[in-house]
């Protein structure tokens, strides 16, 4: 049984629970946070920068379980987890409520 981890979408504030093996990406320093999205295709993240330009950078996903509570990251959208091009949303790992 996979451990489940709560995340909060930083744009909408919606809290969801994801499997610990959900793919995540580090947040690029120049990510346009108002858009708060990126896509991954063949180990390259595609996103819009703060200057409005389209950017492509090498990026390697890691599982949600490697993130710490409160950390911001880009989290894979579940509906696209098995597609060639996966989209990611700017989110934060929720603190545990133990």
N, CA, C and O atoms as a printed pandas DataFrame, in Angstrom:
     atom_number atom_name residue_name chain_id  residue_number  x_coord  y_coord  z_coord
0              1         N          UNK        A               1    0.839   -1.179    0.000
1              2        CA          UNK        A               1    0.000    0.000    0.000
2              3         C          UNK        A               1    0.885    1.244    0.000
3              4         O          UNK        A               1    1.790    1.380    0.823
4              5         N          UNK        A               2    0.610    2.132   -0.924
5              6        CA          UNK        A               2    1.388    3.365   -1.043
6              7         C          UNK        A               2    0.973    4.369    0.020
7              8         O          UNK        A               2   -0.203    4.482    0.367
8              9         N          UNK        A               3    1.955    5.090    0.527
9             10        CA          UNK        A               3    1.679    6.175    1.462
10            11         C          UNK        A               3    1.075    7.321    0.660
11            12         O          UNK        A               3    1.459    7.547   -0.488
12            13         N          UNK        A               4    0.142    8.038    1.252
13            14        CA          UNK        A               4   -0.508    9.162    0.606
14            15         C          UNK        A               4   -0.005   10.457    1.256
15            16         O          UNK        A               4    0.213   10.509    2.466
16            17         N          UNK        A               5    0.177   11.510    0.429
17            18        CA          UNK        A               5    0.721   12.780    0.888
18            19         C          UNK        A               5   -0.207   13.903    0.427
19            20         O          UNK        A               5   -0.618   13.943   -0.732
20            21         N          UNK        A               6   -0.530   14.808    1.340
21            22        CA          UNK        A               6   -1.380   15.963    1.009
22            23         C          UNK        A               6   -0.543   17.043    0.347
23            24         O          UNK        A               6    0.586   17.314    0.758
24            25         N          UNK        A               7   -1.114   17.659   -0.688
25            26        CA          UNK        A               7   -0.481   18.806   -1.340
26            27         C          UNK        A               7   -1.528   19.892   -1.497
27            28         O          UNK        A               7   -2.728   19.616   -1.503
28            29         N          UNK        A               8   -1.067   21.129   -1.625
29            30        CA          UNK        A               8   -1.983   22.239   -1.880
30            31         C          UNK        A               8   -1.563   22.936   -3.163
31            32         O          UNK        A               8   -0.398   23.300   -3.328
32            33         N          UNK        A               9   -2.508   23.120   -4.067
33            34        CA          UNK        A               9   -2.269   23.839   -5.318
34            35         C          UNK        A               9   -2.100   25.308   -4.950
35            36         O          UNK        A               9   -3.015   25.908   -4.386
36            37         N          UNK        A              10   -0.957   25.891   -5.256
37            38        CA          UNK        A              10   -0.666   27.259   -4.848
38            39         C          UNK        A              10   -1.443   28.323   -5.622
39            40         O          UNK        A              10   -1.475   29.482   -5.210
40            41         N          UNK        A              11   -2.057   27.951   -6.717
41            42        CA          UNK        A              11   -2.860   28.913   -7.474
42            43         C          UNK        A              11   -4.312   28.910   -6.994
43            44         O          UNK        A              11   -4.924   29.968   -6.846
44            45         N          UNK        A              12   -4.854   27.729   -6.754
45            46        CA          UNK        A              12   -6.271   27.628   -6.399
46            47         C          UNK        A              12   -6.511   27.414   -4.911
47            48         O          UNK        A              12   -7.609   27.681   -4.422
48            49         N          UNK        A              13   -5.507   26.936   -4.182
49            50        CA          UNK        A              13   -5.666   26.627   -2.768
50            51         C          UNK        A              13   -6.316   25.283   -2.497
51            52         O          UNK        A              13   -6.557   24.929   -1.343
52            53         N          UNK        A              14   -6.602   24.531   -3.552
53            54        CA          UNK        A              14   -7.245   23.228   -3.402
54            55         C          UNK        A              14   -6.241   22.218   -2.836
55            56         O          UNK        A              14   -5.115   22.097   -3.318
56            57         N          UNK        A              15   -6.681   21.503   -1.804
57            58        CA          UNK        A              15   -5.849   20.471   -1.186
58            59         C          UNK        A              15   -6.256   19.126   -1.777
59            60         O          UNK        A              15   -7.444   18.829   -1.898
60            61         N          UNK        A              16   -5.267   18.316   -2.143
61            62        CA          UNK        A              16   -5.542   16.976   -2.644
62            63         C          UNK        A              16   -4.540   16.008   -2.017
63            64         O          UNK        A              16   -3.514   16.413   -1.469
64            65         N          UNK        A              17   -4.862   14.740   -2.112
65            66        CA          UNK        A              17   -3.995   13.708   -1.555
66            67         C          UNK        A              17   -3.462   12.884   -2.714
67            68         O          UNK        A              17   -4.224   12.388   -3.543
68            69         N          UNK        A              18   -2.149   12.745   -2.760
69            70        CA          UNK        A              18   -1.502   12.046   -3.872
70            71         C          UNK        A              18   -0.657   10.880   -3.366
71            72         O          UNK        A              18   -0.178   10.903   -2.233
72            73         N          UNK        A              19   -0.475    9.860   -4.208
73            74        CA          UNK        A              19    0.429    8.760   -3.847
74            75         C          UNK        A              19    1.860    9.271   -3.708
75            76         O          UNK        A              19    2.258   10.208   -4.400
76            77         N          UNK        A              20    2.624    8.663   -2.824
77            78        CA          UNK        A              20    3.991    9.104   -2.555
78            79         C          UNK        A              20    4.910    8.994   -3.762
79            80         O          UNK        A              20    5.956    9.641   -3.797
80            81         N          UNK        A              21    4.537    8.179   -4.762
81            82        CA          UNK        A              21    5.383    8.029   -5.947
82            83         C          UNK        A              21    5.004    8.987   -7.079
83            84         O          UNK        A              21    5.514    8.853   -8.191
84            85         N          UNK        A              22    4.114    9.955   -6.813
85            86        CA          UNK        A              22    3.748   10.969   -7.809
86            87         C          UNK        A              22    4.990   11.752   -8.216
87            88         O          UNK        A              22    5.774   12.151   -7.355
88            89         N          UNK        A              23    5.179   11.973   -9.489
89            90        CA          UNK        A              23    6.348   12.699   -9.993
90            91         C          UNK        A              23    6.278   14.179   -9.636
91            92         O          UNK        A              23    5.214   14.796   -9.668
92            93         N          UNK        A              24    7.443   14.732   -9.293
93            94        CA          UNK        A              24    7.565   16.160   -9.010
94            95         C          UNK        A              24    8.799   16.707   -9.700
95            96         O          UNK        A              24    9.718   15.961  -10.040
96            97         N          UNK        A              25    8.810   18.011   -9.903
97            98        CA          UNK        A              25    9.972   18.716  -10.447
98            99         C          UNK        A              25   10.323   19.862   -9.508
99           100         O          UNK        A              25    9.454   20.405   -8.826
100          101         N          UNK        A              26   11.602   20.226   -9.477
101          102        CA          UNK        A              26   12.018   21.414   -8.751
102          103         C          UNK        A              26   11.424   22.638   -9.437
103          104         O          UNK        A              26   11.230   22.637  -10.653
104          105         N          UNK        A              27   11.136   23.677   -8.667
105          106        CA          UNK        A              27   10.577   24.911   -9.217
106          107         C          UNK        A              27   11.723   25.744   -9.790
107          108         O          UNK        A              27   12.624   26.138   -9.049
108          109         N          UNK        A              28   11.703   26.020  -11.104
109          110        CA          UNK        A              28   12.746   26.886  -11.680
110          111         C          UNK        A              28   12.667   28.286  -11.072
111          112         O          UNK        A              28   11.575   28.799  -10.826
112          113         N          UNK        A              29   13.811   28.894  -10.832
113          114        CA          UNK        A              29   13.814   30.227  -10.207
114          115         C          UNK        A              29   13.109   31.273  -11.068
115          116         O          UNK        A              29   12.584   32.256  -10.545
116          117         N          UNK        A              30   13.095   31.066  -12.383
117          118        CA          UNK        A              30   12.470   32.045  -13.267
118          119         C          UNK        A              30   11.062   31.647  -13.714
119          120         O          UNK        A              30   10.545   32.216  -14.675
120          121         N          UNK        A              31   10.434   30.688  -13.040
121          122        CA          UNK        A              31    9.082   30.257  -13.393
122          123         C          UNK        A              31    8.085   31.393  -13.176
123          124         O          UNK        A              31    8.111   32.057  -12.140
124          125         N          UNK        A              32    7.223   31.611  -14.138
125          126        CA          UNK        A              32    6.132   32.570  -13.994
126          127         C          UNK        A              32    5.129   31.956  -13.024
127          128         O          UNK        A              32    4.326   31.102  -13.402
128          129         N          UNK        A              33    5.184   32.400  -11.774
129          130        CA          UNK        A              33    4.358   31.812  -10.718
130          131         C          UNK        A              33    2.869   32.114  -10.911
131          132         O          UNK        A              33    2.023   31.392  -10.382
132          133         N          UNK        A              34    2.543   33.156  -11.651
133          134        CA          UNK        A              34    1.133   33.457  -11.930
134          135         C          UNK        A              34    0.518   32.343  -12.783
135          136         O          UNK        A              34   -0.648   31.991  -12.606
136          137         N          UNK        A              35    1.300   31.798  -13.696
137          138        CA          UNK        A              35    0.827   30.663  -14.501
138          139         C          UNK        A              35    0.956   29.383  -13.694
139          140         O          UNK        A              35    0.033   28.570  -13.660
140          141         N          UNK        A              36    2.105   29.200  -13.041
141          142        CA          UNK        A              36    2.318   28.083  -12.136
142          143         C          UNK        A              36    2.242   26.702  -12.750
143          144         O          UNK        A              36    1.869   25.741  -12.076
144          145         N          UNK        A              37    2.592   26.590  -14.026
145          146        CA          UNK        A              37    2.545   25.285  -14.690
146          147         C          UNK        A              37    3.804   25.047  -15.523
147          148         O          UNK        A              37    4.489   25.981  -15.940
148          149         N          UNK        A              38    4.076   23.787  -15.744
149          150        CA          UNK        A              38    5.170   23.373  -16.618
150          151         C          UNK        A              38    4.770   22.033  -17.220
151          152         O          UNK        A              38    3.856   21.371  -16.728
152          153         N          UNK        A              39    5.443   21.643  -18.265
153          154        CA          UNK        A              39    5.236   20.313  -18.818
154          155         C          UNK        A              39    6.591   19.654  -18.984
155          156         O          UNK        A              39    7.611   20.332  -19.108
156          157         N          UNK        A              40    6.597   18.350  -18.985
157          158        CA          UNK        A              40    7.836   17.587  -19.118
158          159         C          UNK        A              40    7.738   16.709  -20.353
159          160         O          UNK        A              40    6.787   15.945  -20.515
160          161         N          UNK        A              41    8.727   16.829  -21.214
161          162        CA          UNK        A              41    8.794   16.028  -22.425
162          163         C          UNK        A              41   10.234   15.614  -22.635
163          164         O          UNK        A              41   11.112   16.459  -22.806
164          165         N          UNK        A              42   10.476   14.323  -22.622
165          166        CA          UNK        A              42   11.827   13.777  -22.828
166          167         C          UNK        A              42   12.875   14.445  -21.926
167          168         O          UNK        A              42   13.902   14.922  -22.409
168          169         N          UNK        A              43   12.614   14.475  -20.644
169          170        CA          UNK        A              43   13.526   15.024  -19.627
170          171         C          UNK        A              43   13.815   16.508  -19.783
171          172         O          UNK        A              43   14.850   16.991  -19.327
172          173         N          UNK        A              44   12.915   17.226  -20.419
173          174        CA          UNK        A              44   13.046   18.677  -20.545
174          175         C          UNK        A              44   11.751   19.343  -20.076
175          176         O          UNK        A              44   10.663   19.047  -20.570
176          177         N          UNK        A              45   11.902   20.249  -19.111
177          178        CA          UNK        A              45   10.756   21.013  -18.626
178          179         C          UNK        A              45   10.518   22.191  -19.566
179          180         O          UNK        A              45   11.455   22.861  -20.001
180          181         N          UNK        A              46    9.267   22.422  -19.862
181          182        CA          UNK        A              46    8.847   23.537  -20.720
182          183         C          UNK        A              46    7.920   24.414  -19.883
183          184         O          UNK        A              46    6.931   23.927  -19.334
184          185         N          UNK        A              47    8.234   25.698  -19.784
185          186        CA          UNK        A              47    7.435   26.618  -18.979
186          187         C          UNK        A              47    7.662   28.043  -19.454
187          188         O          UNK        A              47    8.538   28.301  -20.279
188          189         N          UNK        A              48    6.866   28.965  -18.927
189          190        CA          UNK        A              48    7.051   30.382  -19.222
190          191         C          UNK        A              48    7.786   31.034  -18.065
191          192         O          UNK        A              48    7.490   30.784  -16.896
192          193         N          UNK        A              49    8.753   31.878  -18.414
193          194        CA          UNK        A              49    9.561   32.560  -17.399
194          195         C          UNK        A              49    8.884   33.851  -16.951
195          196         O          UNK        A              49    7.856   34.252  -17.496
196          197         N          UNK        A              50    9.474   34.486  -15.962
197          198        CA          UNK        A              50    8.957   35.754  -15.459
198          199         C          UNK        A              50    9.022   36.861  -16.508
199          200         O          UNK        A              50    8.339   37.877  -16.377
200          201         N          UNK        A              51    9.837   36.672  -17.548
201          202        CA          UNK        A              51    9.923   37.654  -18.632
202          203         C          UNK        A              51    8.914   37.366  -19.743
203          204         O          UNK        A              51    8.841   38.109  -20.722
204          205         N          UNK        A              52    8.130   36.284  -19.595
205          206        CA          UNK        A              52    7.123   35.935  -20.582
206          207         C          UNK        A              52    7.634   35.063  -21.709
207          208         O          UNK        A              52    6.883   34.728  -22.625
208          209         N          UNK        A              53    8.911   34.690  -21.650
209          210        CA          UNK        A              53    9.485   33.857  -22.703
210          211         C          UNK        A              53    9.291   32.374  -22.394
211          212         O          UNK        A              53    9.280   31.960  -21.234
212          213         N          UNK        A              54    9.137   31.589  -23.451
213          214        CA          UNK        A              54    9.060   30.138  -23.315
214          215         C          UNK        A              54   10.464   29.602  -23.055
215          216         O          UNK        A              54   11.410   29.959  -23.758
216          217         N          UNK        A              55   10.596   28.747  -22.048
217          218        CA          UNK        A              55   11.895   28.217  -21.649
218          219         C          UNK        A              55   11.855   26.694  -21.683
219          220         O          UNK        A              55   10.838   26.084  -21.352
220          221         N          UNK        A              56   12.963   26.088  -22.084
221          222        CA          UNK        A              56   13.138   24.650  -22.035
222          223         C          UNK        A              56   14.437   24.361  -21.308
223          224         O          UNK        A              56   15.496   24.859  -21.690
224          225         N          UNK        A              57   14.353   23.544  -20.246
225          226        CA          UNK        A              57   15.540   23.198  -19.462
226          227         C          UNK        A              57   15.514   21.713  -19.119
227          228         O          UNK        A              57   14.453   21.130  -18.897
228          229         N          UNK        A              58   16.702   21.115  -19.080
229          230        CA          UNK        A              58   16.795   19.730  -18.644
230          231         C          UNK        A              58   16.267   19.635  -17.220
231          232         O          UNK        A              58   16.592   20.466  -16.372
232          233         N          UNK        A              59   15.457   18.626  -16.965
233          234        CA          UNK        A              59   14.858   18.476  -15.646
234          235         C          UNK        A              59   14.565   17.003  -15.403
235          236         O          UNK        A              59   14.167   16.272  -16.311
236          237         N          UNK        A              60   14.768   16.587  -14.171
237          238        CA          UNK        A              60   14.578   15.187  -13.838
238          239         C          UNK        A              60   13.588   15.052  -12.690
239          240         O          UNK        A              60   13.794   15.624  -11.620
240          241         N          UNK        A              61   12.513   14.295  -12.909
241          242        CA          UNK        A              61   11.505   14.154  -11.869
242          243         C          UNK        A              61   12.012   13.337  -10.684
243          244         O          UNK        A              61   12.888   12.483  -10.816
244          245         N          UNK        A              62   11.432   13.628   -9.529
245          246        CA          UNK        A              62   11.682   12.829   -8.334
246          247         C          UNK        A              62   10.333   12.591   -7.663
247          248         O          UNK        A              62    9.395   13.360   -7.873
248          249         N          UNK        A              63   10.225   11.533   -6.858
249          250        CA          UNK        A              63    8.927   11.224   -6.248
250          251         C          UNK        A              63    8.543   12.223   -5.158
251          252         O          UNK        A              63    9.404   12.810   -4.503
252          253         N          UNK        A              64    7.274   12.399   -4.982
253          254        CA          UNK        A              64    6.741   13.287   -3.963
254          255         C          UNK        A              64    7.260   12.923   -2.575
255          256         O          UNK        A              64    7.403   13.800   -1.722
256          257         N          UNK        A              65    7.538   11.665   -2.341
257          258        CA          UNK        A              65    8.017   11.215   -1.028
258          259         C          UNK        A              65    9.371   11.819   -0.648
259          260         O          UNK        A              65    9.737   11.811    0.528
260          261         N          UNK        A              66   10.111   12.336   -1.612
261          262        CA          UNK        A              66   11.412   12.957   -1.324
262          263         C          UNK        A              66   11.298   14.429   -0.948
263          264         O          UNK        A              66   12.298   15.052   -0.591
264          265         N          UNK        A              67   10.121   14.984   -1.021
265          266        CA          UNK        A              67    9.892   16.389   -0.676
266          267         C          UNK        A              67    9.606   16.521    0.813
267          268         O          UNK        A              67    9.075   15.602    1.436
268          269         N          UNK        A              68    9.962   17.668    1.377
269          270        CA          UNK        A              68    9.727   17.910    2.801
270          271         C          UNK        A              68    8.463   18.733    2.989
271          272         O          UNK        A              68    8.011   19.408    2.065
272          273         N          UNK        A              69    7.901   18.675    4.177
273          274        CA          UNK        A              69    6.672   19.406    4.483
274          275         C          UNK        A              69    6.865   20.898    4.264
275          276         O          UNK        A              69    7.835   21.487    4.741
276          277         N          UNK        A              70    5.931   21.504    3.535
277          278        CA          UNK        A              70    5.982   22.927    3.234
278          279         C          UNK        A              70    6.776   23.273    1.982
279          280         O          UNK        A              70    6.726   24.412    1.517
280          281         N          UNK        A              71    7.506   22.311    1.430
281          282        CA          UNK        A              71    8.324   22.575    0.238
282          283         C          UNK        A              71    7.442   22.819   -0.981
283          284         O          UNK        A              71    6.445   22.127   -1.191
284          285         N          UNK        A              72    7.824   23.813   -1.782
285          286        CA          UNK        A              72    7.140   24.072   -3.040
286          287         C          UNK        A              72    7.797   23.260   -4.147
287          288         O          UNK        A              72    9.021   23.146   -4.208
288          289         N          UNK        A              73    6.975   22.703   -5.014
289          290        CA          UNK        A              73    7.477   21.927   -6.143
290          291         C          UNK        A              73    6.392   21.902   -7.215
291          292         O          UNK        A              73    5.260   22.324   -6.976
292          293         N          UNK        A              74    6.741   21.412   -8.371
293          294        CA          UNK        A              74    5.778   21.200   -9.443
294          295         C          UNK        A              74    5.346   19.738   -9.361
295          296         O          UNK        A              74    6.187   18.840   -9.392
296          297         N          UNK        A              75    4.040   19.496   -9.257
297          298        CA          UNK        A              75    3.507   18.148   -9.067
298          299         C          UNK        A              75    2.753   17.709  -10.314
299          300         O          UNK        A              75    1.947   18.457  -10.865
300          301         N          UNK        A              76    3.029   16.477  -10.750
301          302        CA          UNK        A              76    2.389   15.941  -11.949
302          303         C          UNK        A              76    0.880   15.836  -11.771
303          304         O          UNK        A              76    0.390   15.440  -10.714
304          305         N          UNK        A              77    0.157   16.197  -12.817
305          306        CA          UNK        A              77   -1.292   16.038  -12.808
306          307         C          UNK        A              77   -1.609   14.561  -12.982
307          308         O          UNK        A              77   -1.090   13.913  -13.891
308          309         N          UNK        A              78   -2.450   14.033  -12.121
309          310        CA          UNK        A              78   -2.739   12.602  -12.103
310          311         C          UNK        A              78   -3.323   12.084  -13.411
311          312         O          UNK        A              78   -2.990   10.978  -13.836
312          313         N          UNK        A              79   -4.174   12.852  -14.046
313          314        CA          UNK        A              79   -4.844   12.388  -15.264
314          315         C          UNK        A              79   -3.865   12.199  -16.416
315          316         O          UNK        A              79   -4.192   11.529  -17.396
316          317         N          UNK        A              80   -2.666   12.782  -16.315
317          318        CA          UNK        A              80   -1.697   12.704  -17.406
318          319         C          UNK        A              80   -0.447   11.922  -17.016
319          320         O          UNK        A              80    0.545   11.951  -17.744
320          321         N          UNK        A              81   -0.475   11.235  -15.901
321          322        CA          UNK        A              81    0.715   10.602  -15.351
322          323         C          UNK        A              81    1.362    9.593  -16.306
323          324         O          UNK        A              81    2.569    9.364  -16.225
324          325         N          UNK        A              82    0.597    8.998  -17.191
325          326        CA          UNK        A              82    1.154    7.970  -18.059
326          327         C          UNK        A              82    1.305    8.423  -19.512
327          328         O          UNK        A              82    1.541    7.597  -20.393
328          329         N          UNK        A              83    1.171    9.706  -19.766
329          330        CA          UNK        A              83    1.296   10.190  -21.136
330          331         C          UNK        A              83    2.728   10.612  -21.428
331          332         O          UNK        A              83    3.528   10.786  -20.508
332          333         N          UNK        A              84    3.052   10.776  -22.706
333          334        CA          UNK        A              84    4.400   11.172  -23.115
334          335         C          UNK        A              84    4.741   12.572  -22.617
335          336         O          UNK        A              84    5.865   12.832  -22.188
336          337         N          UNK        A              85    3.774   13.458  -22.677
337          338        CA          UNK        A              85    3.979   14.835  -22.198
338          339         C          UNK        A              85    3.074   15.034  -20.988
339          340         O          UNK        A              85    1.849   15.012  -21.101
340          341         N          UNK        A              86    3.682   15.225  -19.856
341          342        CA          UNK        A              86    2.947   15.345  -18.601
342          343         C          UNK        A              86    2.997   16.786  -18.109
343          344         O          UNK        A              86    4.053   17.417  -18.155
344          345         N          UNK        A              87    1.869   17.313  -17.638
345          346        CA          UNK        A              87    1.868   18.671  -17.101
346          347         C          UNK        A              87    2.003   18.638  -15.583
347          348         O          UNK        A              87    1.586   17.687  -14.923
348          349         N          UNK        A              88    2.595   19.697  -15.053
349          350        CA          UNK        A              88    2.876   19.822  -13.624
350          351         C          UNK        A              88    2.317   21.147  -13.132
351          352         O          UNK        A              88    2.317   22.139  -13.860
352          353         N          UNK        A              89    1.843   21.159  -11.895
353          354        CA          UNK        A              89    1.239   22.339  -11.291
354          355         C          UNK        A              89    2.034   22.743  -10.049
355          356         O          UNK        A              89    2.459   21.890   -9.270
356          357         N          UNK        A              90    2.229   24.041   -9.873
357          358        CA          UNK        A              90    2.942   24.560   -8.710
358          359         C          UNK        A              90    2.145   24.261   -7.451
359          360         O          UNK        A              90    0.996   24.683   -7.320
360          361         N          UNK        A              91    2.756   23.537   -6.530
361          362        CA          UNK        A              91    2.093   23.100   -5.313
362          363         C          UNK        A              91    3.053   23.140   -4.146
363          364         O          UNK        A              91    4.253   23.356   -4.317
364          365         N          UNK        A              92    2.514   22.930   -2.961
365          366        CA          UNK        A              92    3.326   22.817   -1.759
366          367         C          UNK        A              92    2.907   21.572   -1.011
367          368         O          UNK        A              92    1.733   21.202   -1.005
368          369         N          UNK        A              93    3.868   20.931   -0.382
369          370        CA          UNK        A              93    3.592   19.741    0.420
370          371         C          UNK        A              93    2.970   20.205    1.734
371          372         O          UNK        A              93    3.541   21.040    2.435
372          373         N          UNK        A              94    1.819   19.670    2.059
373          374        CA          UNK        A              94    1.131   20.035    3.300
374          375         C          UNK        A              94    1.811   19.403    4.506
375          376         O          UNK        A              94    2.293   18.274    4.426
376          377         N          UNK        A              95    1.854   20.120    5.614
377          378        CA          UNK        A              95    2.384   19.513    6.825
378          379         C          UNK        A              95    1.462   18.391    7.306
379          380         O          UNK        A              95    0.249   18.442    7.103
380          381         N          UNK        A              96    2.047   17.390    7.938
381          382        CA          UNK        A              96    1.224   16.285    8.440
382          383         C          UNK        A              96    0.380   16.781    9.611
383          384         O          UNK        A              96    0.754   17.726   10.305
384          385         N          UNK        A              97   -0.740   16.140    9.816
385          386        CA          UNK        A              97   -1.657   16.542   10.889
386          387         C          UNK        A              97   -1.696   15.482   11.967
387          388         O          UNK        A              97   -2.769   15.131   12.458
388          389         N          UNK        A              98   -0.540   14.971   12.337
389          390        CA          UNK        A              98   -0.461   13.908   13.355
390          391         C          UNK        A              98   -0.824   14.395   14.729
391          392         O          UNK        A              98   -0.804   13.620   15.684
